[in-house]
């Protein structure tokens, strides 16, 4: 606008017209949003009422009354000199760009995000955090150490997150062993606000705390853990809290100390929330964490963006879109992760075990029978001995079946870790496995699927799995994906063995499980006969003893491990937990017992006491002087 009274008038008129158009657009937008979300009964769409627009510049305080009179007089002279106005085409109205803000109730946030997805309104919402201009939350004095050198794919993933100078919520997918923890620490150092890290287990909490201390300059007083063994809270205005999904999502009664820490977590605003193994978030109990905590930006990290219950799409509105995904084979060719040889070993079922497997009487023990197949044990024993003695490798044996886990480990005299193993015992076994040459093989149940950092391991033998879970197959492979040193280019430096009993349901599950890794470019080599191990224990006393013990065990004792819901370690819930389907009642089981046990008198014997027949004889006995004057009853 020109610096003249007339110019100011033209500018003021344009501003009035633009404001009026913006007010109409705001009202229209509010009406459309309310209609799209099924009305505004909840009152969570609120916009400011449009203000009364001034018609004259003097009323708006832009010029004085004397200047307004001069403008009006000049306008009348111009109109009289110009004569009648010629009909001209009306100019196209300028499109006003306006920003509208409205408040959404916390309980409706997830619903609003879901309705904005492409399959609904097709207005996907983008969460961005302007952390540089956030003065309400205190800064955290934390930077990356000079030794922390980011790899090209890590820098690219962070560039997708901080591309426009703001922190964008979303998911970064990197293979296990490719440095997801360093990406999370680097993002925290960039935001430099209070950080909340959510993990799947207590062991993972300790590892994340160590990663922050390894790669960043954060002081010890500004980082804390919140697990069942340690309920801490950092000191100062900002800090880093590392905890588990279960500790935050737990809805039962807490101790006074735990409730105090939990109140501190839910009452503050977090600059960044890092969700490790983010594929677990869609589970019913873990998605509550998103609503309980308040974070400006959410960063999800995972190696397997896949679930068997098809709920992985919910992460688009729970966390955000996928920001970056690295190709596994590209990282393998560049030496950033190990070069893995995947092998499927077929093990013949022994005749006695196969007859029991086909029998209807032992239908509930089918899974335990093909896992405890003596030929499978012989193959596992051969592979463990070969890699320990011939190659000097570190071996992890996985088994979801706890009965098989214990039997295999005890028979081979190896340590094992499963659900009830205390945290200090787990750490002791893992430390010895990493640093001692005496322990080169450990047995793990499903508690070792996620977030256990064992870079020394380079061999995995899988004897039991969770049906056809593609995610579990990839997660277990990830335990040996960390780059290995002193290896020649092009040669395999890690091995993944999956032992499968032939002609059983396990072969069907195995084909399903391998699908994710095949999509990533991996290929499985099939071995139908492993040395002479297929007949080593057939027809021996060991086969007889194992079969008797297995058939005598209850179905729950010989089945898949069920971790308690209140434990720190992750329990994959899936669709059954989401639908809250009641568990089937266990079938009746006949056992040999006794009437004494049924009446609660087990361990007691029946005795007869003297009645009236012996009272006369008892009365003749000499009594103590203290009771001499008392009558007998």
KASULDA-V99675 format. One record per pair of residues at least 6 apart in sequence whose C-alpha atoms are under 8 Angstrom apart, sorted by the first residue. I is the first residue (numbers start at 1). J is the second residue. If there is no record, write none. Layout:
BEGIN
I J
I J
END
This chain:
BEGIN
1 7
1 8
1 10
1 11
2 8
5 67
5 71
6 71
9 57
12 57
16 53
16 54
16 55
18 94
18 96
19 53
20 53
21 96
22 96
22 97
22 98
23 50
26 47
26 100
30 45
30 46
30 47
33 45
34 40
34 45
36 121
37 112
37 115
44 103
44 104
44 105
44 108
45 102
45 103
45 104
46 102
46 103
47 100
47 101
47 102
54 60
57 63
57 68
58 64
58 65
58 68
106 291
107 291
110 317
110 318
113 124
113 125
113 317
113 318
114 120
114 317
115 121
116 122
116 123
116 124
116 125
117 123
117 124
117 125
117 317
118 124
126 168
126 169
126 320
127 168
127 169
127 297
127 320
128 166
128 167
128 168
128 169
128 296
128 297
129 166
129 167
129 168
129 296
129 297
130 165
130 166
130 167
131 166
131 167
131 191
131 193
131 271
132 166
132 191
137 193
137 194
137 269
137 271
138 193
138 194
138 237
138 238
139 192
139 193
139 194
139 238
140 192
140 193
140 194
140 237
140 238
140 239
141 192
141 218
142 189
142 192
142 216
142 217
142 218
143 189
143 190
143 216
143 217
143 218
144 185
144 186
144 189
144 215
144 216
144 217
145 215
145 216
145 217
147 215
148 215
150 182
153 326
154 179
154 183
156 324
157 172
157 323
157 324
157 325
158 183
158 187
160 323
160 324
161 167
161 168
161 169
161 170
161 323
162 168
167 191
167 297
168 297
168 298
169 297
169 298
169 299
169 319
169 320
169 321
170 298
170 299
170 300
170 316
170 319
170 320
170 321
170 322
170 323
171 299
171 300
171 301
171 302
171 319
171 320
171 321
171 322
171 323
171 324
172 299
172 300
172 301
172 302
172 322
172 323
172 324
172 325
173 301
173 302
173 303
173 304
173 305
173 322
173 324
173 325
173 326
174 180
174 301
174 302
174 303
174 325
174 326
175 302
175 303
175 304
175 326
175 328
175 478
175 481
176 303
176 475
176 478
176 479
176 481
176 482
177 337
177 455
177 478
177 479
177 480
177 481
177 482
177 483
178 336
178 337
178 481
178 482
180 301
180 302
181 208
181 211
182 211
182 215
184 274
184 299
184 301
185 211
185 212
185 215
185 216
188 195
188 272
189 216
191 271
191 272
192 271
193 238
193 239
193 270
193 271
193 272
194 238
194 239
194 240
194 269
194 270
194 271
194 272
195 239
195 240
195 241
195 270
195 271
195 272
195 273
195 274
196 240
196 241
196 242
196 243
196 270
196 272
196 273
196 274
197 240
197 241
197 242
197 243
197 273
197 274
197 275
197 276
198 242
198 243
198 244
198 245
198 273
198 274
198 275
198 276
199 205
199 242
199 243
199 244
199 245
199 275
199 276
199 277
199 451
200 244
200 245
200 246
200 276
200 277
200 450
200 451
200 568
200 569
200 570
201 244
201 451
201 568
201 569
201 570
202 227
202 243
202 244
202 423
202 568
202 569
203 423
203 427
203 451
203 452
204 451
204 452
205 225
205 242
205 243
205 244
206 225
207 453
208 242
209 223
209 224
209 225
209 242
212 218
213 219
213 220
221 234
221 235
222 234
222 235
222 236
222 238
222 239
222 240
223 233
223 234
223 239
223 240
223 241
223 242
224 232
224 233
224 234
224 239
224 240
224 241
224 242
225 231
225 232
225 233
225 241
225 242
225 243
226 232
226 233
226 241
226 242
226 243
226 244
226 247
226 261
227 243
227 244
227 247
227 568
228 247
228 568
231 257
231 258
231 261
232 261
233 241
233 261
234 240
234 241
244 568
245 286
245 289
245 568
245 570
246 286
246 566
246 567
246 568
246 569
246 570
247 568
248 262
248 289
248 292
249 285
249 286
249 288
249 289
249 292
250 566
265 293
266 292
266 293
266 294
268 294
269 294
269 295
269 296
270 294
270 295
270 296
271 295
271 296
271 297
272 295
272 296
272 297
272 298
272 299
273 295
273 296
273 297
273 298
273 299
274 298
274 299
274 300
274 301
275 298
275 299
275 300
275 301
276 300
276 301
276 302
277 300
277 301
277 302
277 303
277 450
277 451
278 300
278 301
278 302
279 302
279 304
279 305
279 306
279 307
279 312
279 315
280 286
280 572
281 287
281 315
282 311
282 312
282 314
282 315
283 572
283 573
283 574
283 575
283 577
283 578
284 573
284 577
284 578
287 318
290 318
298 319
298 320
299 319
300 319
303 474
303 475
304 471
304 474
304 475
305 312
305 471
306 312
306 470
306 471
307 469
307 470
307 471
307 574
308 469
308 470
308 471
308 574
309 574
309 575
315 321
316 322
327 520
328 520
328 521
329 520
329 521
331 337
332 338
332 339
333 339
335 483
336 482
336 483
337 481
337 482
337 483
337 484
338 480
338 481
338 482
338 483
338 484
338 492
338 493
338 494
339 481
339 490
339 491
339 492
339 493
339 494
340 481
340 492
340 493
340 494
340 495
340 496
341 492
341 493
341 494
341 495
341 496
341 524
341 525
342 495
342 496
342 497
342 522
342 523
342 524
342 525
343 495
343 496
343 497
343 498
343 524
343 525
343 526
343 527
344 497
344 498
344 499
344 500
344 524
344 525
344 526
344 527
345 497
345 498
345 499
345 500
345 526
345 527
345 528
345 529
345 530
346 499
346 500
346 501
346 502
346 526
346 527
346 528
346 529
347 375
347 376
347 379
347 499
347 500
347 501
347 502
347 528
347 529
347 534
348 375
348 376
348 501
348 502
348 534
349 370
349 373
349 374
349 375
349 501
349 502
350 373
350 374
350 375
350 538
353 369
353 370
353 373
353 547
356 362
356 369
357 363
357 365
357 366
357 369
357 370
362 551
364 555
365 551
365 555
365 558
365 559
367 559
368 401
368 404
368 550
368 558
368 559
369 550
370 501
370 504
370 506
371 401
371 404
371 463
371 464
371 501
372 404
372 546
373 501
374 537
374 538
374 543
375 533
375 534
375 535
375 536
375 537
375 538
376 463
376 499
376 500
376 501
376 534
377 408
378 533
378 534
378 536
378 537
379 499
379 530
379 533
379 534
380 461
380 463
380 499
381 412
382 533
384 395
384 441
387 393
387 394
387 395
387 459
388 394
388 395
388 440
388 441
393 440
393 457
393 458
393 459
394 433
394 440
394 441
394 456
394 457
394 458
394 459
395 440
395 441
395 442
395 457
395 458
395 459
395 460
395 461
396 441
396 442
396 443
396 444
396 457
396 459
396 460
396 461
397 441
397 442
397 443
397 444
397 460
397 461
397 462
397 463
398 405
398 443
398 444
398 445
398 446
398 460
398 461
398 462
398 463
398 464
398 465
399 405
399 443
399 444
399 445
399 446
399 462
399 463
399 464
399 465
400 445
400 446
400 464
400 465
400 466
400 560
400 561
401 445
401 464
401 465
401 558
401 559
401 560
401 561
402 418
402 445
402 557
402 558
402 559
402 560
402 561
403 557
403 558
403 559
404 558
405 416
405 443
405 444
405 445
406 416
409 415
409 416
409 443
414 439
414 441
414 442
414 443
415 429
415 441
415 442
415 443
416 442
416 443
416 444
417 426
417 442
417 443
417 444
417 445
417 447
418 444
418 445
418 446
418 447
419 445
419 447
419 561
419 563
419 569
430 454
432 439
433 439
433 440
433 441
433 442
434 454
434 456
445 561
446 561
447 569
447 570
449 472
449 475
449 476
449 479
450 475
450 476
452 479
453 479
454 479
454 480
455 479
455 480
455 482
456 480
457 479
457 480
458 480
458 481
458 493
458 494
458 495
459 480
459 494
459 495
459 496
459 497
460 476
460 477
460 480
460 495
460 496
460 497
461 496
461 497
461 498
461 499
462 496
462 497
462 498
462 499
463 498
463 499
463 500
464 499
465 472
466 472
466 560
467 506
467 509
467 510
467 513
468 508
468 509
468 510
468 511
468 512
468 513
469 509
469 512
469 513
470 512
470 513
470 514
470 515
470 516
470 517
471 513
471 516
472 513
473 513
473 514
473 517
474 516
474 517
477 496
480 494
481 494
484 493
487 493
500 506
500 507
500 510
501 507
517 523
537 543
550 558
563 569
563 571
564 571
565 571
596 602
596 603
596 604
619 632
END
